[in-house]
Amino acid sequence: MPGMPTFSPSTMDFLSELDRKVNGLPEAQRREFELAVESELEDVLEAFNAEYNTASEESLADTAQHTNKHCETTMTEKQARGRKLAQMLKLFKKTNHKSVKARTQKSRSDASLGRSSSEERQSNQAKEPKEPTIDITSDDDEKRWTEAGKSRSEMKRLRIKKKYGISEDATIEPTHEDVEEFENVGVQVRPAKSKMRKHRMKWKTQDSDGTVGSFDEPSQGQGSNDSTTGSSRASATNETSSPDGKTQASESVSAIRAKSEKSLDDIPILLKRIDELENAQKNSIEVQKRLRLKIREQQKIIKELSDEINAQKPTTTIDEEEKFSEHEESIAKRALAIIRREQLLEKPLKFKELKQLNEFFLTPESEADVVVMRIVDKALTFAVDELLIRQRATGSADNEMRSLLKDKNKAKRLLLTMMMLNPEYIPESWGGDAMARRLQKSSAARKTSAEKLSAEKASAEKLSAEKPKVEVGSELSFLTTARQFIGYIFDLSNTTRPVETVKQPLGSQESTSAEKSKVLQPWEYDKAEPRRRRTRSVKTRKEQ
């Protein structure tokens, strides 16, 4: 900061060390130490007072008294530290007084130099001639001008006149030299002639016969153009150089009028042409709209027809289009065994992707969406690349396998087909074990159902061959047939076997073979219920 005293490094080190030690001591020792320091500081202050006695003692006494009073009024628990700060303030005042004294001496020397330079300027101005001036306008003049209704600009002009001793009624007239400066000029009235488009092309001139010449050889038309341009330039120079300027101006004005009349005649033609073009544009817009509507209708018809054609086309799958041989299937099984052993289908996939595949293979009713197919394609691509490139060093992939896997798309379809047919090749992290168990259960259920059907067919044939002939009207025959029918119905629970033929015990004596036997299907069991109830009621009555 400016005005602050600067201490030597040894003094600063002493002060910092002193402050650190004082803060580290307990309170009693700190007070004793501060009292000792006060005595030392008083000795130092006396030395400084003796050294710098040139300063005013009254101002220092006042400041010391003021600081002592302030310290006494604001004395707190840390009184010793406050007294130390007051003593330090005295030191700062003394050192600051010394620095201020040096600065005042320097400023006085600078002021003396500036005073001498200003005196020189004033003496030079006194030697120069002054302009004759008079007193500034008084309040009476201002009042008189305002009553007369003078404007601000007029009042300003009057002030300037009065300043330089010019009467208010005097007018400044231009001298003869000023008039000659602007009037003694030989002005000739002539139109402005531009130098653009002087070299016109041959086919744009009026005398051209419609032939086009070459650029290398100048034609007769070009020569005529050059001559016309030269004559026009010569006429222009003659016009400017001729003394009779009025005739030249009249001729140029007449030429301009002729051109303007010609342009005015061309304006209706241009307006008519503009109207024609606008009408043509409107017609073209309407035609475009009609064509767009037709195109939209045609596109709708084309879309409907294409949808019908696509619906009529038979849907073919990859399995129908492409059938693999037994040799290729055996190679694919060997490749799948290597893939399962090396876990090539699990390495490129993340935990989230494995979870999605597991959910897909665990649920039998789930359909493969785009995400699942993308994940499977990613895993199969990695496995094929591994078998083609990295498994060559281990020797697990032979030449036949590599030749089959060169066509990656075909290889991926073959591997996926074999995986779905043989779920033991599907990794367990994908849910392959659950899928294998589900297929085993379904195959076992199909096998048992087929065995049941064959057994039921054999029993039905045996019963139809061993049935006794019953006389019509006998009670024994009715009861036996009823019992056989009821037992047969109870044996048909949870099966889809055909029902055995049952002879009608009570009916016409002559009936065809089709009428004698009746085959009941599963959906016809409900119709047989009333008959079963009737036979039961008959049985109970007979037993009673």
Buried (B, 14 or more C-beta within 10 A) or exposed (E): EEEEBEEEEEEEEEEEEEEEEBEEEEEEEBBEBBEEBBEEBEEEBEEBBEEBEEBEEEEBEEEBEEBEEEBEEEEEEBBBBBBBEBBEBBBEBBBEBBBEEEEEEEEEEEEEEEEEEEEEEEEEEEEEEEEEEEEEBEEEBBEEBEEEEBEEEEBEEBBEBBBEEEEEEEEEEEEEEEEEEEEEEEEBEEEEEEEEEEEEEBEEEEEBEEEEBEEEEEBEBBEBBEEBBEEEEEEBEEBEEEEEBEEBBEEBEEEEEEEEEEEEEEEEEEEEEEEEEEEEEEEEEEEEEEEEEEEEEEEEEEEEEEEEEEEEEEEEEEEEEEEBEEEBBEBBBBBBEBBBEBEBBBEBBEEEBBEBBBEBBEEEEEEEEEEBEEBBEBBBBBBBBBBBEEBEEEEBBEEEBBEBBEEEEBBBBBBBBBBEEBBEBBBEBBBBBBBBEBBEEEEEEEEEEEEBBEEBEEBBEEBEEEBEEBEEEEEEBBBBBBEBBBEBBEEBEEEEBBBBBBBEBEEEEEEEEEEEBBEBEEEEEEEBEEEBEEBEEBBEEEEE
